[in-house]
Amino acid sequence: MKRNHLIYLKIIDLLKDGAFNRSSGYHTFVFSSLSLKEVQSRYVVLRNFIEKNHNLIFFTDKRSPKVKSIIKNNQTECLFYDKFKKIQLRIKTKSFILRDNTEIRKYWDKVPIESRKSYSTKLAPSSTIDTKNKCNEKEYLSDKNAFSNFCVVENYIREIDFLSLITDTHERMKIIIKNNQIKIKELIP
């Protein structure tokens, strides 16, 4: 099928809106990865959607467990749901850590100064706070060191399971993206 299919175009609009509209139901989503044979899920913020590559972007701390998970197994899933639109997008992705410092810097420059603090803790995310490091939990690194912890995660879409629950006759479709070709299959909801 072509890129002009109404459902495909609707999904593209939802993802674009999610990336640039903080009040969108698609601005945050559940990101799932496999770590030590266990699925781990967490909410992340959609920071960019690059339509031509079908690429969802979010930021994280380079020291976080999800980065290690992605490096070991890049088969991931992103789950979006807007309770007002009643549309779920279950998206299978291949995730990669962006390595191009010029591109990383472009994203970093758009991060508000107050938000950069998230990447400047001395302890890595998910570190256990105990009596030895209790005093370190509120210590922060310089902005330069915070940048070194900043990580951009690229999630290339392989497949989208679209489910609309807005009408009595629910609608469901699978969109497969391979080699920049798009196939759409209608499914039973």
Secondary structure, 3 states (H helix, E strand, C coil): CCCCCHHHHHHHHHHHHHHHCCCCCCCEEEEEEEECCEEEEEEEECCEEEHHHCEEEEEEECCCHHHHHHHHCCEEEEEEEECCCCEEEEEEEEEEECCCHHHHHHHHHHCCHHHHHHHCECCCCCCCCCCCCHHHCCCECCHHHHHHHEEEEEEEEEEEEEEECCCCCCEEEEEEEECCEEEEEEECC
